[in-house]
């Protein structure tokens, strides 16, 4: 396994790697209430962020996806309101990540995966978005230990020496 580090947030990986003032294009899959998206946009003032989430009820799904559609719609409205001050820097895509991949530019600096944590979807997200990440970019995600499908997919696709782990179940790979 790569290094274990006292890092909690994706921006704590991105800022030391890219710098704070570089123009970046990133993708966040699974934004829920947009708190993470807002933090990224505040701390990286030249970031253009594609915020992808279907805000859709899924029967018997764990966590946010299992919440009623009314709650999903409210989460979407809250997210849009929180991201409105960032204007063209925050592109909200209310779609499944599989459907949103074609709305994202061909070259991006990072992808943060924190949406559907099932093994099959994590594999799809990595395979769909990895080709878009520029050399020197970062693929990251959340819920390393909490959701076994995440760990399984990442370990199958990357040598353990490339996988970095932080606190709060954060993982990342340098591309």
Buried (B, 14 or more C-beta within 10 A) or exposed (E): EBEEBEBEBBBBBBBEBBEBEEEBBBBBBBBBBBEBBBEBBEBBEEBBBBBBBBBBBBEEEEEBBEBEEEEBBBBBEBBBEBBEEBEEBBBBBBBBBBEBBEEBEEEBBBBBBBBBBBBEBBBBBBEBBBEBBBEEBBBBBBBBEEBEBBBEBBEEBBEEEBBBBBEEBBBBBBB
